[in-house]
Amino acid sequence: MDTSESTTDNGTAAQGDGQNGTGARGRGWRRWAMDTRPLRRPAYRRLWSSTIVTSVGSQLTAVAVPKQIYDITGSSAWVGYASLAGLVPLALFALWGGAIADSMDRRRLLLLTNSGLAVTSVLFWVQAAIGLDSVFVLMALLALQQAFFGLNSPARNASIARLVPADELPAANALGSTVMQTGLVAGPLLAGVLIPVIGLSELYLIDAVALCATVWAVIRLPALPPLTTAAKNSAGWQAIAEGFRYISLHKVLLLSFLADIIAMVLGMPRALFPQLAARTYASYGEGLALGLLFAAIPIGAVLGGLLSGTFSRARRHGLMVIVSVIAWGAAVAGLGLTTNLWVAVAFLAAAGVADMVSMVFRGAILLSAATDEMRGRMQGVFTVVVAGGPRLADVLHGTVGSALGVRAAIAGGGLLVVLATLGLAVATPALRDYRI
């Protein structure tokens, strides 16, 4: 691994400071709490602080778009079509954005794409404020927004390895993931409170203002140009193909993607939550049950992030991925076996903790195992896997749930995750043996 990249934005080596921080935090209850060592790096702190604001703002838009589409059409099918309209450009531009992030200054790319996201949010606000009521305009804006996000995400994630030392990558990923998961909980709740008070259109405007904080944080980042002359190449399809070849030649990267696909495709049962709430947990109140089922995983993930000190210093990153994915599958299987809502919520919260651990170490593997000139492309593929896996799971679980029953589909999916991951660990030692 290239240790020359692990410097702060003032150019001084950060490795020793991180180790000292470990000793200072290793006493008492602090060793269990969130590992905040990366926040001592000014550049990372700026980037992370902006995420606190935008993680909530982005969820306001994520609620407003389907709400507005449903208000216009009265059809959940159109809401689903809009989701597909956003997925396609997200996948395409994430792959391209990864190649671009490897061929130009990532700070400049972040500045351009965050500005584009802010302008898109303003356009969302304008169409809602003037009462345009056009589903096709909304879908076009959603596609544009997801295209900008696809270009932005690889550069943002790949930049982290240039802002913190290698031993702090898990902690940095935990900090970022905790903020994002908190947004998944707080954003929809805040949207539900604000819509009756200020109206739907203003949610878009709040998101646009929040994105201005991100633009300001990016302006204050250090320049992040390619580290090698060879990386300053074109960002066309050939560069994207080189990224896939790189994955095929580095087994630990391929296996980390495969572990996430196993967990999400076989074991993400969210498409069955409405039916669970309406039938299995109807006695608790359908609305309460549905809200708790959807909120439980992100709440568990936030809890895992707040206690990231318990795992962020682990050096066997591959083994941590395997263990956490097995724990995810076991928790999902438990969900399928219970008829008690509160036990189900506990299982889902445990799954959320496991998912947080998996995200932290899969992200750390991508940043540490890949060279800097390939990190953007690896993050592009990562974005596609993370976005596409749950959507494939929706189709799979919806189909199997209709054929075999909801609880059997959930329990069976969780069991398959455990078995497939154990098989992966036994058959391919590259992942379980990977350490930093």
Residue pairs with C-beta under 8 A, 6 or more apart in sequence:
1 166
1 368
1 369
1 436
2 227
2 371
2 372
3 15
3 166
4 227
5 161
5 162
5 227
5 372
6 13
6 14
6 15
6 161
6 164
6 165
6 166
7 13
7 14
7 162
7 165
8 14
8 41
8 42
8 43
8 163
9 41
9 42
9 43
9 163
9 221
9 222
10 42
13 165
14 41
14 164
14 165
14 168
15 165
15 166
15 167
17 40
17 165
18 37
18 165
18 167
18 168
19 167
21 37
21 40
22 37
22 313
25 31
25 35
25 37
25 309
30 309
31 309
31 310
32 307
32 309
32 310
33 306
33 307
33 309
34 174
34 175
34 178
34 305
34 306
34 307
34 308
34 309
35 168
35 170
35 171
35 174
35 175
35 308
35 309
35 312
35 313
36 171
36 175
37 168
37 171
38 44
38 45
38 48
38 163
38 164
38 168
38 171
38 172
38 175
39 45
39 48
39 175
41 163
41 164
41 168
43 163
43 220
43 221
43 222
44 160
44 163
44 164
44 172
46 217
46 220
46 221
47 156
47 159
47 160
47 163
47 217
47 218
47 221
48 172
48 175
48 176
48 179
49 217
50 213
50 214
50 216
50 217
50 218
51 176
51 179
51 180
51 214
52 179
53 210
53 213
53 214
54 183
54 207
54 210
54 211
54 213
54 214
55 179
55 180
55 182
55 183
55 184
55 187
56 182
56 183
56 186
56 187
56 190
56 210
57 187
57 206
57 207
57 209
57 210
57 211
58 183
58 187
58 207
58 210
59 183
59 184
59 186
59 187
59 188
59 190
59 191
60 187
60 190
60 191
60 194
60 203
60 204
60 206
60 207
61 121
61 124
61 145
61 203
61 204
61 207
62 187
62 188
63 187
63 188
63 191
63 192
63 203
64 124
64 128
64 191
64 195
64 200
64 203
64 204
65 82
65 124
65 138
65 142
66 79
66 82
66 83
67 195
67 200
68 128
68 138
68 200
69 78
69 79
69 82
69 135
69 138
69 139
70 76
70 78
70 79
71 200
72 78
72 133
72 134
72 135
72 138
73 135
78 135
81 139
82 135
82 138
82 139
82 142
83 391
85 139
85 142
85 143
86 142
86 143
86 145
86 146
87 146
87 387
87 388
87 391
88 143
89 143
89 144
89 146
89 147
89 150
90 146
90 147
90 149
90 150
90 383
90 384
90 387
91 150
91 384
91 387
91 388
92 147
92 150
93 146
93 147
93 148
93 149
93 150
93 151
94 150
94 151
94 153
94 154
94 380
94 381
94 383
94 384
94 387
95 150
95 240
95 243
95 377
95 380
95 381
95 384
96 150
96 151
96 235
96 240
96 380
97 109
97 113
97 150
97 151
97 152
97 153
97 154
97 155
97 376
97 380
98 154
98 158
98 240
98 243
98 376
98 377
98 378
98 379
98 380
98 381
98 383
99 235
99 236
99 239
99 240
99 243
99 376
99 377
99 380
100 109
100 151
100 155
100 235
100 376
101 109
101 154
101 155
101 158
101 375
101 376
101 377
101 379
101 380
102 158
102 226
102 231
102 235
102 239
102 373
102 374
102 375
102 376
102 377
103 226
103 231
103 232
103 233
103 234
103 235
103 239
103 376
104 225
104 226
104 232
104 235
105 223
105 224
105 225
105 226
106 155
106 158
106 159
106 162
106 224
106 225
106 376
107 159
107 218
107 221
107 222
107 223
107 224
109 151
109 152
109 155
110 152
110 155
110 156
110 159
110 218
110 221
111 215
111 218
111 219
113 148
113 149
113 151
113 152
113 155
114 152
114 211
114 214
114 215
114 218
115 215
116 148
116 151
117 145
117 148
117 149
117 152
117 211
118 208
118 211
118 212
118 215
120 141
120 144
120 145
120 148
121 145
121 204
121 205
121 207
121 208
121 211
122 204
122 205
122 208
123 141
124 138
124 141
124 145
124 204
124 207
124 208
125 201
125 202
125 204
125 205
125 208
127 134
127 137
127 138
127 141
128 200
128 201
128 204
129 201
150 380
150 383
153 379
153 380
153 383
154 376
154 377
154 379
154 380
154 382
154 383
155 376
155 379
157 363
157 366
157 367
157 379
157 382
157 383
158 367
158 372
158 375
158 376
158 378
158 379
159 221
159 224
160 169
160 172
160 173
160 176
160 367
161 169
161 367
161 368
161 372
161 375
162 224
162 372
163 172
163 221
164 171
164 172
166 368
166 436
167 313
167 436
169 363
169 364
169 367
169 368
169 436
170 308
170 311
170 312
170 313
170 314
170 317
170 360
170 361
170 364
171 308
171 312
171 313
173 359
173 360
173 361
173 363
173 364
174 304
174 305
174 308
174 312
174 356
174 360
175 305
175 308
177 301
177 305
177 356
177 359
177 360
177 363
178 301
178 302
178 304
178 305
178 306
178 308
178 356
181 298
181 301
181 302
181 305
181 352
181 356
182 298
182 302
184 298
185 295
185 298
185 299
185 302
191 203
194 202
194 203
194 206
195 203
226 232
226 372
226 373
227 372
227 373
228 372
228 373
230 373
231 372
231 373
233 239
239 377
240 377
240 380
242 377
243 374
243 377
243 378
243 380
243 381
244 381
246 253
246 370
246 374
246 377
246 378
247 253
247 254
247 257
247 378
247 381
248 254
250 369
250 370
251 428
251 430
251 431
252 318
252 365
252 369
252 430
252 431
252 434
253 365
253 366
253 369
253 370
253 378
255 318
255 424
255 428
255 430
255 431
256 318
256 321
256 362
256 365
256 366
256 431
257 381
257 382
257 385
258 424
259 321
259 322
259 325
259 358
259 362
259 421
259 424
259 431
260 325
260 358
260 362
260 385
260 386
260 389
261 385
261 389
262 325
262 417
262 420
262 421
262 424
263 325
263 328
263 329
263 355
263 358
263 389
263 417
263 421
264 385
264 386
264 389
264 390
264 392
264 393
265 389
265 392
265 393
265 396
266 329
266 393
266 396
266 413
266 416
266 417
266 420
267 328
267 329
267 332
267 393
267 413
267 414
267 416
267 417
268 332
268 389
268 390
268 393
268 394
268 397
269 332
269 335
269 336
269 393
269 397
269 409
269 410
269 413
270 294
270 390
270 393
270 394
270 397
271 393
271 394
271 395
271 397
271 398
271 401
272 397
272 398
272 401
272 406
272 409
272 410
273 290
273 293
273 294
274 290
275 401
275 406
276 289
276 293
276 344
276 406
277 286
277 287
277 289
277 290
277 293
278 286
279 406
280 339
280 406
280 407
281 289
281 293
281 339
281 341
281 344
282 289
284 341
289 341
292 341
292 345
293 344
293 345
293 348
296 344
296 345
296 348
296 349
296 351
296 352
297 348
297 349
297 351
297 352
297 355
298 352
299 349
299 352
300 348
300 349
300 350
300 351
300 352
300 353
300 354
300 355
300 356
301 352
301 353
301 355
301 356
301 359
302 352
302 356
303 349
303 352
303 353
304 352
304 353
304 354
304 355
304 356
304 357
305 356
308 356
308 360
311 320
311 357
311 360
312 360
314 320
314 361
315 435
315 436
316 434
316 435
317 361
317 364
317 365
317 368
317 434
317 435
317 436
318 361
318 365
318 430
318 431
318 432
318 433
318 434
318 435
319 432
319 433
319 434
319 435
320 357
320 360
320 361
321 358
321 361
321 362
321 365
321 431
322 421
322 424
322 425
322 431
322 432
323 357
324 354
324 355
324 357
324 358
324 361
325 354
325 358
325 417
325 421
326 417
326 418
326 421
326 422
327 350
327 351
327 353
327 354
327 357
328 351
328 354
328 355
328 358
328 414
328 417
329 414
329 415
329 416
329 417
329 418
329 421
330 414
330 418
331 347
331 348
331 350
331 351
331 354
331 414
332 347
332 351
332 410
332 411
332 413
332 414
332 417
333 410
333 411
333 413
333 414
333 415
333 417
333 418
334 343
334 347
334 350
334 414
335 344
335 347
335 348
335 351
335 410
335 411
335 414
336 406
336 407
336 408
336 409
336 410
336 411
336 412
336 413
336 414
337 407
337 411
338 344
338 347
362 382
363 382
364 436
365 434
366 375
366 378
366 379
366 382
367 375
368 436
369 434
370 378
396 413
397 409
397 410
397 413
400 409
400 412
400 413
401 409
401 410
404 412
424 431
425 431
425 432
